[in-house]
């Protein structure tokens, strides 16, 4: 589990909570397009931190920058996009968010929760 290095003050926490509200109830974006009509997990995290605090949590990349050579990946791309794979689409991956230099690890235990 990671959080912003040094934590967030009350005002920052409130700004994050407020910025999050605009994404509640929106459908999941299985095509990973960089829009606000639909959303995917790491896109929401990136946009909430950016809009609330001006902080880019994770590096944006173009889809073409990822290793798309695996046959399973190729099949999923074809299923979702047909022949028009949007290689220039801006995306942010969960790994990019996790690796963001502004974040620090606060817990490594697994599972994080016990039910």
C-alpha positions as CSV (number, residue, x, y, z in Angstrom):
1,X,0.0,0.0,0.0
2,X,1.3,3.4,-0.9
3,X,0.4,7.0,-0.1
4,X,1.8,10.5,-0.8
5,X,5.2,11.0,0.8
6,X,4.6,12.9,4.1
7,X,0.9,12.4,4.0
8,X,-1.8,14.9,3.1
9,X,-3.1,17.7,5.3
10,X,-6.8,18.1,6.0
11,X,-7.3,20.6,3.1
12,X,-5.7,18.3,0.6
13,X,-7.8,15.4,1.8
14,X,-10.9,17.4,1.4
15,X,-9.9,18.5,-2.1
16,X,-9.3,14.9,-3.1
17,X,-12.6,13.8,-1.7
18,X,-14.4,16.6,-3.6
19,X,-12.6,15.8,-6.8
20,X,-13.5,12.2,-6.5
21,X,-17.2,12.9,-6.5
22,X,-17.2,13.8,-10.2
23,X,-16.2,10.2,-11.1
24,X,-18.7,8.4,-9.0
25,X,-21.2,6.3,-10.9
26,X,-19.5,6.5,-14.3
27,X,-19.2,3.3,-16.3
28,X,-15.9,1.4,-16.6
29,X,-13.9,2.2,-19.7
30,X,-12.9,-1.1,-21.3
31,X,-11.3,0.7,-24.2
32,X,-9.1,2.8,-21.9
33,X,-9.8,6.0,-23.7
34,X,-8.6,9.3,-22.1
35,X,-12.0,10.9,-21.6
36,X,-14.4,11.7,-18.8
37,X,-17.4,9.9,-20.2
38,X,-16.1,6.5,-19.0
39,X,-13.2,5.7,-16.8
40,X,-10.7,3.1,-15.7
41,X,-9.1,2.7,-12.3
42,X,-5.6,4.3,-12.8
43,X,-7.1,7.0,-14.9
44,X,-9.4,8.0,-12.1
45,X,-6.5,8.1,-9.6
46,X,-4.4,10.2,-11.9
47,X,-7.1,12.7,-12.7
48,X,-8.3,13.1,-9.1
49,X,-4.8,13.9,-7.9
50,X,-4.2,16.2,-10.9
51,X,-7.4,18.0,-10.6
52,X,-7.4,18.3,-6.8
53,X,-3.7,18.9,-6.1
54,X,-2.0,19.6,-9.4
55,X,0.0,16.4,-8.8
56,X,0.7,13.9,-11.6
57,X,0.6,10.5,-9.8
58,X,2.1,8.2,-12.5
59,X,3.6,8.9,-15.9
60,X,1.2,9.1,-18.8
61,X,2.2,7.0,-21.8
62,X,0.9,6.3,-25.3
63,X,-0.6,2.8,-25.8
64,X,2.1,2.1,-28.3
65,X,4.8,2.4,-25.6
66,X,3.6,-0.8,-23.9
67,X,4.7,-4.3,-25.0
68,X,1.7,-5.4,-27.0
69,X,3.4,-8.5,-28.6
70,X,1.9,-11.2,-26.4
71,X,-0.7,-13.2,-28.4
72,X,-3.3,-12.8,-25.6
73,X,-2.8,-9.1,-25.6
74,X,-3.0,-9.0,-29.4
75,X,-6.3,-11.0,-29.2
76,X,-7.8,-8.6,-26.6
77,X,-6.8,-5.6,-28.7
78,X,-8.4,-7.1,-31.8
79,X,-11.5,-7.9,-29.8
80,X,-11.8,-4.3,-28.4
81,X,-10.7,-2.3,-31.4
82,X,-10.7,-4.4,-34.5
83,X,-8.1,-3.2,-36.9
84,X,-8.1,0.4,-35.5
85,X,-6.0,0.0,-32.4
86,X,-5.5,3.5,-30.9
87,X,-1.8,3.3,-30.5
88,X,-1.6,7.1,-29.9
89,X,-4.1,7.0,-27.0
90,X,-2.9,8.5,-23.8
91,X,-3.1,6.0,-20.9
92,X,-1.8,5.7,-17.4
93,X,-1.2,2.2,-16.0
94,X,-1.7,0.9,-12.5
95,X,2.1,0.2,-12.4
96,X,2.8,3.8,-13.4
97,X,0.6,5.0,-10.5
98,X,2.3,2.5,-8.1
99,X,5.8,3.6,-9.2
100,X,5.0,7.4,-8.9
101,X,8.0,9.0,-7.0
102,X,5.6,11.1,-4.9
103,X,4.3,7.9,-3.2
104,X,5.9,6.0,-0.4
105,X,5.2,2.4,0.7
106,X,3.3,2.3,4.1
107,X,2.4,-1.5,4.2
108,X,3.7,-4.6,2.5
109,X,1.7,-7.3,4.4
110,X,-0.6,-9.5,2.4
111,X,-3.4,-9.7,2.6
112,X,-3.9,-6.1,3.6
113,X,-7.2,-6.8,5.1
114,X,-8.6,-9.7,7.1
115,X,-12.3,-10.3,6.9
